[in-house]
Amino acid sequence: MSFEELTKIVNSLRSTLKRESFSPYEMSKIVNESLSIDLPPQMFYNYVKKNMIVSTRDDRNKIVVSKDEVLRFVEKYSLRNLVTTS
């Protein structure tokens, strides 16, 4: 993946994600679909537990991740693992 492709993906997500928060499971679906990869949902829960993904609790005491954090994760993960320099 090129940096330009990543930019398009992030911009597309920014405009298409209508809600402001997501569960770690929903986040895994968004990341996997947008990056065409297959990361397990449990990885996202583990990252939340280790504070590698910033989360909060909603009014029902469920773990939620903000839209901005989803975008940050997509960028960071892609830059470290998917974007090539050539």
N, C-alpha and C positions, 0 to 999 in steps of 0.2 A: 504494500500500500504506500502511496506517496503522501507527502504532507498536504498536497492540494486535495486529495481524496478525503483525508481525515477532516480537513476544514469543511468540506461539503457535507460530510456526515454530521458533524457537530452542529453546523448551521441548520441542517434539516431537522435534527432532533430539537433544537432550540425552538423552532417554529411549530413542530408537530406535537410535542408533548404538551398536552393541555392542562394536566393537573400539576400541582406544585409539590406533591410528595408521593412516594412509592414505597412499597414494601421491598425488602431485599430480594424476594422471589420475583416480583415484577421488574425490579432493576436488572436481574439476571436475564430475563426475557428481552428487555430493551437492548441491553449490551450485546447479547448473542445475535439478535436479529440485525442490529445496525452494523455490527462488525463482521458478520458471517463467520462466527466462531461458535464453539460449544463449551462454555465454561459452566461448571455445575453450580446450581443455586446455593449449595452448601458453602461454596467458596465465599459468596457474598455475605452470608451470615457470619462466617468466621472472620472476614475482614471487618465487619461491624463490631464483633466482639473484641477484636484486637485494636479497635479505633483507627483502622486503616481507611475505613469508610465512615464518615461522620454521620451520625444518626441521632434522632430524638424519639420521643414517645408521643403518640397522638392522644386524643381524649379518651380513647378506649384502651390505652396503655400498650398499643401495638408499636413495634419498631417501624419507623418511617425514615426514608432518605429523601432529601430535598432534590428538586429538579436540577439545581445548580451543582449539587454533589454528584448526581448521575453524569452530567456533562463533564465535570472535572475528572471523574473516573475514566470515562471513555477516552478523553484526551491523554491522560497520564498512562493508562494501560497501552493504548495504541502507540504512543511515542516510545515506550520502553520495549514493546514486543512486536509491533506490526509494521511500523513505518520504516522504510528503507531509505538509505541516503543516496542511492544511485539513481 
